[in-house]
Amino acid sequence: MHSVSRPHFRLTALCIGVALLQLLASQRSAGVDSLMGSKPGDEREIAGIKLCWCPPGKFTMGSPPGEPERRPGEDQVEVTLTHGFWTGKFEVTQGQWKRVVGDFPGERTAGEGDDFPVYTVNFAEAEGFCRKLTDIAHASGELPKDWEFRLPTEAQWEYACRAGTTAATAFGGKLSSKQANFEGKPYNGAEEGPSLKRTARVGSYPPNGWGLHDMHGNVFEWCRDWYHAKLPGGKDPDLHDAKTTTARSRDGSLSRVRRGGCWADEGWPCRSAFRLRFEPERRHDHIGFRVVAVREVKETAKTGQNGTVSRSIAISTSQSQVISAIRTGQKRG
């Protein structure tokens, strides 16, 4: 019987370990790639929610000094989003809310029906919907375990709203109430259209270039960030946990961000860069939300401008176990 030399054993163990790591990496990559879109606006449906793909990319967030009706807090910053994500094609509807959560959270004073946007939901309730939707999608196998539904960051929201455009709105430098559901004066001299004085069924107005409807008007939409006086720039800005640096209102209260304008506003607050604060415990018939599906990432200890948290993908447990096994085999050899 031939004995196996220790160097040969170590080499064999290392080769097996490398092969296992490559297999795990390919399986992990296949699982992730299966959920990635191939181009902006690709569509898919998960857990009954229609989604459109927003690819990784760079964009200028905020408005230029000469944009009509611009407001303080819109000074431009450069943003890089290193990971693509799926954005709800429509605002979350009353029918979807009933299916995932149950009872409507308040009186339906601004439009009623399964295809109308849900409103009068506070920030915690919107986040609760996202968690329950994630659980449903995980249980059905439609969403990989390292992906989740959540509210968009302010940067993700504006990136999705602009859909590659740089003008005041996704439709150009003007906005008509034939293009979005708002009340009163159109933006920047656009043609006047109907004024519903309530919400509209989602998808009643034209989509932007990435297939997303009602990013302008209908209902304001919650974002996950705490409101800061200045826009967060840099790489993957996320101010969800940046409570200590948030801007306080005159009465000392703290607010989350809302975006998009609504049915009760004129056209100018529906601009892509317009942003407002809203206390997270409040609810109103002009505010709802849409979801994004993102790959979960592990926070690092590093924080940047405005409390922005840097994030990195964590190594999988299976990969850690393989690495440990390789090291054990080397020691035994």
C-alpha positions as CSV (number, residue, x, y, z in Angstrom):
1,M,0.0,0.0,0.0
2,H,1.4,3.3,-1.0
3,S,1.5,6.2,1.5
4,V,0.5,9.7,0.5
5,S,3.1,12.4,1.2
6,R,2.1,15.4,3.2
7,P,2.9,17.9,0.5
8,H,0.7,15.9,-1.9
9,F,-2.1,15.8,0.7
10,R,-1.9,19.5,1.2
11,L,-2.0,20.2,-2.6
12,T,-5.0,17.9,-3.0
13,A,-6.9,19.5,-0.1
14,L,-6.1,23.0,-1.5
15,C,-7.3,22.0,-5.0
16,I,-10.5,20.5,-3.6
17,G,-11.1,23.6,-1.6
18,V,-10.5,25.9,-4.5
19,A,-12.9,23.9,-6.6
20,L,-15.6,24.1,-3.9
21,L,-15.1,27.8,-3.6
22,Q,-15.5,28.2,-7.3
23,L,-18.6,26.1,-7.3
24,L,-20.1,28.1,-4.4
25,A,-19.2,31.3,-6.2
26,S,-20.8,30.2,-9.4
27,Q,-24.0,29.1,-7.6
28,R,-24.1,32.4,-5.7
29,S,-23.5,34.4,-8.9
30,A,-26.2,32.4,-10.7
31,G,-28.7,33.1,-8.0
32,V,-27.9,36.8,-8.0
33,D,-27.6,37.1,-11.7
34,S,-31.0,35.5,-12.1
35,L,-32.5,38.5,-10.4
36,M,-30.5,41.1,-12.2
37,G,-32.0,43.0,-15.1
38,S,-30.1,43.3,-18.4
39,K,-31.1,46.8,-19.3
40,P,-32.9,49.8,-17.7
41,G,-36.7,49.3,-17.5
42,D,-36.6,45.5,-17.6
43,E,-39.7,44.2,-15.9
44,R,-40.5,41.3,-13.6
45,E,-43.1,40.5,-11.0
46,I,-42.3,39.3,-7.4
47,A,-45.0,38.5,-4.8
48,G,-47.6,40.3,-6.9
49,I,-45.6,43.5,-7.2
50,K,-44.6,44.6,-10.7
51,L,-41.0,46.0,-10.8
52,C,-38.7,47.8,-13.2
53,W,-34.9,47.5,-13.2
54,C,-32.7,50.4,-12.3
55,P,-29.1,49.6,-13.2
56,P,-26.0,50.7,-11.3
57,G,-24.8,54.1,-12.4
58,K,-23.8,57.7,-11.7
59,F,-26.0,60.8,-11.8
60,T,-26.2,64.4,-10.6
61,M,-28.7,64.7,-7.8
62,G,-30.5,67.9,-7.1
63,S,-31.3,70.9,-9.4
64,P,-29.1,73.5,-11.1
65,P,-29.3,77.1,-10.0
66,G,-31.3,78.2,-13.0
67,E,-34.1,75.7,-12.7
68,P,-37.5,77.4,-12.4
69,E,-39.1,77.1,-8.9
70,R,-36.1,75.4,-7.3
71,R,-36.0,75.5,-3.5
72,P,-33.3,75.5,-0.8
73,G,-31.7,72.1,-0.2
74,E,-31.5,71.1,-3.8
75,D,-27.8,72.0,-4.4
76,Q,-26.4,69.4,-6.8
77,V,-24.2,66.5,-5.7
78,E,-22.7,63.7,-7.6
79,V,-23.9,60.2,-6.7
80,T,-22.7,56.7,-7.6
81,L,-25.0,53.8,-7.1
82,T,-22.8,50.7,-7.3
83,H,-25.7,48.1,-7.2
84,G,-28.7,47.8,-9.4
85,F,-32.2,47.5,-7.8
86,W,-35.8,46.9,-8.7
87,T,-38.3,49.7,-8.2
88,G,-42.1,49.3,-8.0
89,K,-43.6,50.1,-11.4
90,F,-46.5,51.6,-9.5
91,E,-47.1,53.1,-6.1
92,V,-48.3,50.4,-3.6
93,T,-52.0,50.1,-4.1
94,Q,-54.9,49.7,-1.7
95,G,-55.4,46.1,-3.0
96,Q,-51.8,45.2,-2.3
97,W,-52.0,46.7,1.1
98,K,-55.1,44.6,2.0
99,R,-53.4,41.4,0.6
100,V,-50.2,41.9,2.6
101,V,-51.2,43.8,5.7
102,G,-55.0,43.8,6.1
103,D,-57.2,46.7,7.1
104,F,-56.7,50.1,5.5
105,P,-54.8,52.3,7.9
106,G,-57.2,55.3,7.7
107,E,-60.2,56.9,6.0
108,R,-60.2,56.7,2.2
109,T,-60.9,60.4,1.5
110,A,-58.9,60.8,-1.7
111,G,-59.9,57.9,-3.9
112,E,-61.0,54.3,-3.2
113,G,-60.4,51.0,-5.0
114,D,-57.9,48.2,-5.3
115,D,-56.0,50.0,-8.1
116,F,-55.7,53.3,-6.2
117,P,-52.6,54.1,-4.3
118,V,-52.6,53.4,-0.6
119,Y,-52.3,56.6,1.6
120,T,-52.6,57.8,5.2
121,V,-49.7,55.4,6.1
122,N,-47.0,56.6,8.4
123,F,-43.3,55.7,8.0
124,A,-43.3,52.7,10.4
125,E,-46.4,51.2,8.6
126,A,-44.7,51.6,5.2
127,E,-41.6,49.8,6.5
128,G,-43.8,47.1,8.1
129,F,-45.4,46.5,4.7
130,C,-41.9,46.0,3.2
131,R,-40.9,43.5,5.8
132,K,-44.1,41.4,5.4
133,L,-43.7,41.5,1.6
134,T,-40.1,40.3,2.0
135,D,-41.2,37.4,4.2
136,I,-43.9,36.4,1.6
137,A,-41.4,36.6,-1.3
138,H,-38.8,34.6,0.6
139,A,-41.3,31.9,1.6
140,S,-42.5,31.5,-2.0
141,G,-38.9,31.3,-3.3
142,E,-39.4,34.3,-5.6
143,L,-36.9,36.4,-3.8
144,P,-33.4,35.1,-2.8
145,K,-32.6,35.2,0.9
146,D,-30.0,37.9,0.5
147,W,-32.5,40.3,-1.2
148,E,-35.2,42.4,0.5
149,F,-38.0,44.8,-0.1
150,R,-37.7,48.2,1.5
151,L,-38.3,51.9,0.9
152,P,-35.9,53.6,-1.5
153,T,-33.1,55.9,-0.3
154,E,-33.6,59.5,-1.4
155,A,-30.8,58.9,-4.0
156,Q,-32.4,55.8,-5.3
157,W,-35.7,57.5,-5.6
158,E,-34.4,60.5,-7.6
159,Y,-32.2,58.2,-9.8
160,A,-35.3,56.1,-10.6
161,C,-37.5,59.2,-11.1
162,R,-35.0,60.8,-13.6
163,A,-34.5,57.5,-15.5
164,G,-31.4,59.0,-17.1
165,T,-32.8,62.5,-17.7
166,T,-31.3,65.7,-16.5
167,A,-34.2,68.2,-17.0
168,A,-36.6,69.3,-14.2
169,T,-38.8,66.4,-14.8
170,A,-38.5,63.0,-16.5
171,F,-40.7,64.5,-19.4
172,G,-38.5,67.6,-19.9
173,G,-38.4,71.1,-18.6
174,K,-42.2,71.4,-18.3
175,L,-44.9,69.3,-16.7
176,S,-48.6,69.2,-17.7
177,S,-51.4,67.8,-15.7
178,K,-52.0,65.5,-18.7
179,Q,-48.6,63.9,-17.8
180,A,-49.1,63.7,-14.0
181,N,-51.9,63.9,-11.4
182,F,-51.6,67.3,-9.7
183,E,-53.9,70.2,-9.1
184,G,-53.7,73.7,-10.4
185,K,-51.0,75.5,-12.3
186,P,-48.8,73.3,-14.7
187,Y,-45.1,73.6,-14.3
188,N,-43.1,76.1,-16.4
189,G,-45.8,77.0,-18.9
190,A,-46.9,73.5,-19.8
191,E,-50.3,72.7,-21.2
192,E,-53.1,72.6,-18.7
193,G,-54.9,69.3,-18.2
194,P,-57.6,67.8,-15.9
195,S,-57.5,68.4,-12.2
196,L,-59.0,65.4,-10.4
197,K,-58.7,66.8,-6.8
198,R,-58.0,63.2,-5.6
199,T,-55.7,60.3,-6.3
200,A,-55.9,58.5,-9.6
201,R,-55.6,54.8,-10.3
202,V,-52.0,53.9,-10.6
203,G,-50.7,53.8,-14.1
204,S,-53.2,56.3,-15.4
205,Y,-50.5,58.7,-16.6
206,P,-47.5,58.0,-18.9
207,P,-44.4,56.2,-17.5
208,N,-40.9,57.6,-17.4
209,G,-38.1,56.2,-19.6
210,W,-37.6,53.2,-17.3
211,G,-41.3,52.3,-17.2
212,L,-42.2,53.8,-13.8
213,H,-45.5,55.5,-13.4
214,D,-46.5,58.4,-11.1
215,M,-43.0,59.4,-10.0
216,H,-44.4,62.8,-10.5
217,G,-47.7,63.6,-8.7
218,N,-50.5,61.3,-7.4
219,V,-49.2,60.8,-3.9
220,F,-46.0,61.9,-2.2
221,E,-43.8,58.9,-1.5
222,W,-41.9,58.0,1.7
223,C,-38.1,57.6,1.4
224,R,-36.1,55.7,4.0
225,D,-33.6,58.6,4.8
226,W,-33.8,61.0,7.6
227,Y,-34.2,64.5,6.2
228,H,-31.0,66.5,6.0
229,A,-30.6,70.1,4.9
230,K,-28.2,69.1,2.2
231,L,-28.5,66.3,-0.3
232,P,-26.3,63.2,0.4
233,G,-23.7,62.6,-2.3
234,G,-21.0,60.1,-2.9
235,K,-21.2,56.3,-3.2
236,D,-24.5,54.6,-2.2
237,P,-25.7,57.3,0.2
238,D,-28.1,55.9,2.8
239,L,-29.3,58.1,5.7
240,H,-31.8,55.6,7.2
241,D,-29.8,55.5,10.4
242,A,-28.4,59.0,10.4
243,K,-30.8,60.4,13.0
244,T,-28.2,62.3,15.0
245,T,-27.2,64.5,12.0
246,T,-30.7,65.1,10.7
247,A,-32.1,68.7,10.4
248,R,-34.7,69.6,13.0
249,S,-37.8,71.6,12.2
250,R,-38.7,74.8,14.0
251,D,-40.5,72.9,16.7
252,G,-37.5,70.6,17.2
253,S,-39.1,67.6,15.5
254,L,-37.3,65.2,13.2
255,S,-38.5,64.1,9.8
256,R,-38.0,61.6,7.1
257,V,-37.9,62.5,3.4
258,R,-40.9,62.5,1.0
259,R,-40.7,62.9,-2.7
260,G,-42.7,63.3,-5.9
261,G,-45.4,65.9,-5.3
262,C,-49.1,64.9,-5.1
263,W,-52.6,65.3,-6.3
264,A,-53.2,68.4,-4.1
265,D,-50.2,70.3,-5.3
266,E,-49.4,72.5,-8.3
267,G,-47.0,71.2,-10.9
268,W,-43.7,72.7,-9.5
269,P,-43.4,70.5,-6.4
270,C,-43.6,67.5,-8.7
271,R,-40.1,68.2,-10.1
272,S,-37.5,65.4,-9.9
273,A,-35.3,67.3,-7.4
274,F,-38.0,68.6,-5.1
275,R,-37.8,67.3,-1.6
276,L,-39.8,67.8,1.6
277,R,-39.7,66.7,5.2
278,F,-42.5,64.8,7.0
279,E,-42.5,63.6,10.6
280,P,-42.4,59.8,10.5
281,E,-45.4,59.3,12.8
282,R,-47.7,61.5,10.7
283,R,-50.1,60.3,8.1
284,H,-52.1,62.1,5.4
285,D,-54.2,61.4,2.4
286,H,-51.5,62.9,0.1
287,I,-48.7,60.5,1.1
288,G,-48.1,56.8,0.2
289,F,-45.0,54.9,-1.0
290,R,-43.5,52.5,-3.5
291,V,-41.0,49.7,-2.8
292,V,-37.6,48.8,-4.1
293,A,-36.1,45.3,-4.1
294,V,-32.4,45.4,-3.2
295,R,-29.7,42.9,-2.3
296,E,-28.9,43.1,1.4
297,V,-25.5,44.4,2.3
298,K,-23.5,44.4,5.5
299,E,-22.8,47.7,7.2
300,T,-19.2,48.6,7.9
301,A,-18.1,50.8,10.7
302,K,-17.2,53.7,8.4
303,T,-19.5,56.7,8.0
304,G,-19.1,59.6,5.7
305,Q,-20.7,62.9,4.8
306,N,-24.1,63.6,6.5
307,G,-23.7,60.3,8.4
308,T,-23.8,58.3,5.2
309,V,-23.0,54.6,5.9
310,S,-20.5,52.8,3.7
311,R,-21.6,49.3,3.0
312,S,-20.0,46.1,1.6
313,I,-21.2,42.6,0.6
314,A,-20.6,40.1,3.4
315,I,-18.9,36.7,2.7
316,S,-21.3,33.8,2.8
317,T,-21.4,31.3,5.6
318,S,-20.7,28.5,3.2
319,Q,-17.6,30.2,1.8
320,S,-16.4,30.8,5.3
321,Q,-16.8,27.1,6.2
322,V,-14.9,26.0,3.1
323,I,-12.0,28.3,3.9
324,S,-12.0,26.9,7.4
325,A,-11.9,23.4,6.1
326,I,-9.0,24.2,3.8
327,R,-7.0,25.6,6.7
328,T,-7.8,22.6,8.8
329,G,-6.7,20.2,6.1
330,Q,-3.4,22.1,5.7
331,K,-2.7,21.8,9.4
332,R,-3.4,18.1,9.4
333,G,-1.1,17.6,6.4
